[in-house]
Amino acid sequence: MRIESRIYEETQKLKLAVDCIIFGFNDNRLELLLIHRGFEPEKGKWSLIGGFIGNDEDLDEAANRVLYNLSGLQNIYMEQVRTWGKANRDTSGRVISTTYSAMILKSEYDEEKVSAYNTKWFPIDELPELVFDHRDMVESAIRRLRRRVRNFPIAFNLLPQKFTLPQLQMLYEGILNETIDKRNFRRKVFQMKFLVKLDEKDMSESRKGAYFYYFDEALYNKEQNFNL
C-alpha cells in the first residue's frame, strides 16, 4: 500500500497545458501564427501559442481562452489534435500538453489587440526553429489538416464569406502543397450543392472577372457529402 501511495504521489507532480496551432491563409499560402517568447524557458525563441490549464478549466475552455487572448477572436473553428507527454519534452519540468488546431480568417485578426504578445505569421514552409517538440506538433497538425480537408469542408474557415473558385483552388493547393488540375477541381466543386453562386463578380484579377460563391452550411448539413 505504501508503494502504491508513493507512486500515486509521484504521478501528480506534473503540469497540464494546451498548445494552439493557429492556421491562416494569406497571399495564396498557408501560414502559422507563432509567438516570440519573452519568458523562460527558451526566452527569445519562437513557439506555439499556449498556456497552462486552470484548476477549474476544461481542456476546451483553456484552448478557447488562449486563442482569444492571443488572437482577439472568439467562436473560432478548432479541434483537438493529440496529446504530447514525453517525460523530457519541456525543460521547465514534467508538462503534458494537448494540441488544438484552429483556423482563423486573417482579415479579422486584431494585430493591435495582441501586439503586446509579439506574435508573427510565418508560411508553413518557412518556419523558424521552434522550442521543445513544437515542430513535431505542427507537422502532426498539418498531416491531420491535409487528411481532413479532402473529406470535410473545414477549409472554408480560412476564406472570407464570399470567395471565387480561383481563390478556393489556391487555398487547397496551399494546404495540400500540390498543384490541382483546374478542370477536375471545378468538376468536383460544381457537384457540391452547398456552394452557392452569387450574381456578383470579383473584377480585381481579370477583365472577365470571377463569380463569387459562398458556403451554405445549412445545405451542407442536409447533404453531408464532401469529397475533394
C-alpha positions as CSV (number, residue, x, y, z in Angstrom):
1,M,0.0,0.0,0.0
2,R,2.8,2.4,0.8
3,I,4.5,1.7,-2.5
4,E,1.2,2.4,-4.4
5,S,0.8,5.6,-2.3
6,R,4.3,6.8,-3.2
7,I,3.8,6.1,-6.9
8,Y,0.4,7.9,-6.8
9,E,2.0,11.0,-5.3
10,E,4.8,11.0,-7.8
11,T,2.5,10.8,-10.7
12,Q,0.8,14.0,-9.7
13,K,4.0,16.1,-10.0
14,L,3.2,17.3,-13.5
15,K,1.6,20.3,-15.3
16,L,-1.1,20.2,-17.9
17,A,-1.1,22.6,-20.8
18,V,-2.6,23.4,-24.2
19,D,-0.8,24.5,-27.3
20,C,-2.7,26.1,-30.2
21,I,-1.7,25.6,-33.8
22,I,-3.3,28.6,-35.5
23,F,-3.6,28.5,-39.2
24,G,-4.3,31.4,-41.5
25,F,-4.3,31.9,-45.3
26,N,-2.6,34.9,-47.0
27,D,-1.1,35.5,-50.5
28,N,-2.1,32.0,-51.5
29,R,0.0,30.5,-48.8
30,L,-0.9,28.6,-45.6
31,E,0.5,30.4,-42.6
32,L,1.1,29.7,-38.9
33,L,0.8,32.1,-36.0
34,L,3.8,31.9,-33.6
35,I,4.8,33.9,-30.5
36,H,8.3,35.2,-29.8
37,R,8.9,34.1,-26.2
38,G,9.6,36.9,-23.7
39,F,9.9,34.5,-20.8
40,E,11.9,31.5,-19.7
41,P,12.5,28.7,-20.5
42,E,13.8,29.2,-24.1
43,K,13.3,33.0,-23.9
44,G,13.9,34.8,-27.2
45,K,12.8,31.8,-29.3
46,W,9.7,31.1,-31.3
47,S,7.0,28.8,-30.1
48,L,3.3,27.8,-30.5
49,I,0.8,29.8,-28.6
50,G,-0.2,28.0,-25.4
51,G,-0.6,28.1,-21.7
52,F,-1.3,26.0,-18.6
53,I,-4.8,24.8,-17.8
54,G,-6.5,26.3,-14.8
55,N,-7.6,24.1,-11.9
56,D,-11.3,24.7,-12.8
57,E,-10.9,24.7,-16.6
58,D,-11.8,22.0,-19.1
59,L,-9.4,21.4,-21.9
60,D,-11.6,23.1,-24.5
61,E,-12.1,26.1,-22.2
62,A,-8.4,26.5,-21.8
63,A,-7.8,26.3,-25.5
64,N,-10.5,28.9,-26.2
65,R,-9.1,31.2,-23.6
66,V,-5.6,31.0,-25.1
67,L,-6.9,31.6,-28.6
68,Y,-8.9,34.6,-27.6
69,N,-6.1,36.2,-25.6
70,L,-3.6,35.8,-28.4
71,S,-5.9,36.4,-31.5
72,G,-8.6,38.6,-30.2
73,L,-11.2,36.3,-31.8
74,Q,-14.0,34.1,-30.4
75,N,-16.0,31.3,-31.9
76,I,-13.0,30.1,-33.9
77,Y,-13.1,26.7,-35.7
78,M,-11.0,24.5,-33.5
79,E,-10.4,20.8,-33.0
80,Q,-8.3,18.7,-30.7
81,V,-5.3,17.0,-32.4
82,R,-3.4,14.9,-29.9
83,T,-1.7,14.8,-26.5
84,W,2.1,15.0,-26.1
85,G,3.6,13.5,-23.0
86,K,7.3,12.5,-23.3
87,A,8.9,12.9,-19.9
88,N,11.6,15.3,-21.1
89,R,9.7,17.3,-23.6
90,D,9.8,20.5,-21.7
91,T,12.9,21.8,-19.9
92,S,10.8,23.5,-17.2
93,G,9.6,20.2,-15.8
94,R,7.1,17.5,-16.4
95,V,4.5,19.0,-18.7
96,I,1.8,17.2,-20.7
97,S,0.3,19.2,-23.5
98,T,-2.8,18.8,-25.7
99,T,-2.6,20.4,-29.1
100,Y,-5.5,22.1,-30.8
101,S,-5.7,23.1,-34.4
102,A,-7.5,26.3,-35.2
103,M,-8.4,28.2,-38.4
104,I,-8.9,31.9,-38.4
105,L,-9.7,34.5,-41.0
106,K,-6.7,36.7,-41.1
107,S,-8.7,39.8,-42.1
108,E,-10.4,39.6,-38.7
109,Y,-7.2,39.0,-36.7
110,D,-6.7,42.1,-34.5
111,E,-3.0,42.7,-34.6
112,E,-3.3,45.9,-32.4
113,K,-5.2,44.0,-29.7
114,V,-2.5,41.3,-29.4
115,S,0.6,43.4,-30.2
116,A,1.9,43.1,-26.7
117,Y,2.3,39.3,-27.2
118,N,4.9,39.7,-30.0
119,T,3.2,37.3,-32.4
120,K,4.0,36.8,-36.1
121,W,2.7,34.9,-39.1
122,F,5.0,32.5,-40.9
123,P,4.4,30.5,-44.1
124,I,4.4,26.8,-43.1
125,D,7.3,26.1,-45.4
126,E,9.4,28.9,-43.8
127,L,9.0,28.3,-40.1
128,P,11.8,29.3,-37.7
129,E,13.3,26.9,-35.2
130,L,10.7,26.1,-32.6
131,V,11.1,25.2,-28.9
132,F,10.7,21.8,-27.4
133,D,8.7,19.4,-29.6
134,H,6.6,22.2,-31.2
135,R,7.9,21.4,-34.7
136,D,6.6,17.8,-34.3
137,M,3.3,19.3,-33.1
138,V,3.0,21.4,-36.2
139,E,3.8,18.6,-38.5
140,S,1.2,16.4,-36.8
141,A,-1.4,19.1,-37.2
142,I,-0.6,19.7,-40.9
143,R,-0.8,16.0,-41.7
144,R,-4.2,15.8,-40.0
145,L,-5.4,19.0,-41.7
146,R,-4.4,17.6,-45.2
147,R,-6.4,14.4,-44.5
148,R,-9.5,16.2,-43.2
149,V,-9.8,18.9,-45.9
150,R,-10.4,16.2,-48.5
151,N,-13.5,14.9,-46.7
152,F,-14.8,17.8,-44.6
153,P,-15.5,21.5,-45.6
154,I,-13.3,22.8,-42.8
155,A,-11.0,24.8,-45.2
156,F,-13.8,27.4,-45.7
157,N,-13.0,28.8,-42.3
158,L,-9.8,30.3,-43.9
159,L,-11.8,32.2,-46.5
160,P,-14.0,35.3,-46.4
161,Q,-17.7,34.7,-46.6
162,K,-17.6,35.5,-50.4
163,F,-14.8,33.9,-52.4
164,T,-14.1,32.9,-56.0
165,L,-13.2,29.5,-57.4
166,P,-9.6,30.5,-58.1
167,Q,-9.3,31.6,-54.5
168,L,-10.7,28.3,-53.3
169,Q,-8.4,26.3,-55.6
170,M,-5.4,28.2,-54.4
171,L,-6.4,27.6,-50.8
172,Y,-6.5,23.8,-51.3
173,E,-3.2,23.9,-53.2
174,G,-1.7,25.8,-50.4
175,I,-2.9,23.4,-47.8
176,L,-2.1,20.2,-49.7
177,N,1.1,21.6,-51.1
178,E,0.4,20.3,-54.5
179,T,-0.9,21.5,-57.9
180,I,-4.5,20.6,-58.6
181,D,-5.9,20.1,-62.1
182,K,-8.3,23.0,-62.7
183,R,-10.9,21.0,-64.7
184,N,-11.1,18.2,-62.2
185,F,-11.2,20.6,-59.3
186,R,-14.1,22.6,-60.8
187,R,-16.0,19.4,-61.8
188,K,-15.9,18.3,-58.2
189,V,-16.9,21.8,-56.9
190,F,-19.9,22.0,-59.2
191,Q,-21.2,18.8,-57.7
192,M,-21.4,20.4,-54.3
193,K,-24.9,21.8,-54.0
194,F,-23.9,23.7,-50.9
195,L,-21.6,26.0,-52.8
196,V,-23.9,28.8,-53.9
197,K,-23.0,31.0,-56.9
198,L,-23.7,34.8,-56.5
199,D,-24.7,37.3,-59.2
200,E,-21.5,39.2,-58.3
201,K,-18.0,39.2,-59.7
202,D,-14.6,39.9,-58.5
203,M,-13.1,42.1,-61.1
204,S,-9.7,42.6,-59.5
205,E,-7.8,39.8,-61.2
206,S,-9.1,40.0,-64.8
207,R,-11.4,41.9,-67.2
208,K,-13.7,39.0,-67.4
209,G,-13.8,38.6,-63.6
210,A,-14.7,35.6,-61.5
211,Y,-18.1,34.9,-59.9
212,F,-18.3,34.9,-56.1
213,Y,-19.6,31.9,-54.2
214,Y,-20.4,31.2,-50.6
215,F,-20.6,28.1,-48.5
216,D,-24.1,27.3,-47.3
217,E,-23.7,25.4,-44.1
218,A,-27.4,24.6,-43.8
219,L,-27.3,22.9,-47.2
220,Y,-24.2,21.0,-46.3
221,N,-25.8,19.7,-43.1
222,K,-28.7,18.3,-45.2
223,E,-26.4,16.7,-47.8
224,Q,-23.4,15.7,-45.7
225,N,-21.5,14.8,-48.8
226,F,-18.0,16.2,-49.3
227,N,-15.2,14.6,-51.3
228,L,-12.4,16.5,-52.9
